Amino acid sequence: MTFGLAFLLGLIVMPALVYLAGRYTLGAYAHGTVQETHGVFSLFLDFFKGLVEPRPSCWVVLLGPFVFLTFVRLCRLILRKV
């Protein structure tokens, strides 16, 4: 269950957050269309293509929440034993 929720977070929420952070700091998405409403969908399309092609950056975004959650659990386990 935890892996599924972390997977969904990495699949849906993280690319949207990457888009928002990039839009705020860098401007319009380079592969996006002229209309701003399609920019995030262009990023999602490129993200899913990157998962199929296997681009490491896309896989880091996808697995990032699960790795972070595992790291936090490991730290909690270590602190309980100390």
C-alpha positions in Angstrom: 0.0 0.0 0.0 2.8 2.4 0.9 4.7 1.7 -2.3 1.5 2.2 -4.3 0.8 5.6 -2.8 4.4 6.7 -3.2 4.3 5.4 -6.8 1.2 7.5 -7.5 2.8 10.5 -5.8 5.8 10.1 -8.0 3.7 9.5 -11.2 1.2 12.3 -10.8 2.2 14.9 -8.2 6.0 15.1 -8.6 6.0 16.0 -12.3 3.4 18.7 -11.6 5.6 20.1 -8.9 8.6 20.0 -11.2 6.6 21.9 -13.8 5.5 24.5 -11.3 9.0 25.0 -10.0 10.4 25.2 -13.5 7.7 27.6 -14.7 8.3 29.9 -11.7 12.1 29.9 -12.0 12.8 29.3 -15.7 9.7 30.4 -17.5 7.7 28.5 -20.1 8.4 24.8 -20.7 10.7 24.4 -23.7 8.7 21.6 -25.4 5.3 23.0 -24.4 2.9 24.6 -26.8 2.4 28.3 -27.2 -0.8 28.2 -25.1 0.1 28.0 -21.4 -2.7 25.6 -20.6 -1.0 22.8 -22.5 2.5 23.2 -21.0 2.0 20.9 -18.1 0.5 18.2 -20.4 3.5 18.5 -22.6 5.7 17.9 -19.6 3.6 14.8 -18.6 3.9 13.5 -22.1 7.7 13.9 -22.1 7.8 12.4 -18.6 5.9 9.3 -19.7 8.1 9.0 -22.8 11.1 9.2 -20.6 9.9 6.3 -18.4 9.4 4.1 -21.5 12.8 5.1 -23.1 14.4 4.8 -19.8 15.8 8.2 -18.9 17.3 8.2 -15.5 15.9 11.7 -14.6 12.4 10.5 -15.1 12.9 7.4 -13.0 14.5 9.5 -10.2 11.3 11.7 -10.2 9.1 8.6 -10.2 10.9 6.7 -7.4 12.0 9.7 -5.4 9.0 9.7 -2.9 9.4 5.9 -2.2 13.2 6.3 -1.7 12.6 9.3 0.6 10.0 7.4 2.6 12.3 4.4 2.9 15.1 6.7 4.1 12.9 8.3 6.7 11.8 4.9 8.0 15.4 3.7 8.1 16.3 6.8 10.2 13.4 6.2 12.5 14.5 2.6 13.0 18.1 3.6 13.7 17.0 6.3 16.2 14.7 3.8 18.1 17.7 1.5 18.6 20.0 4.2 19.9 
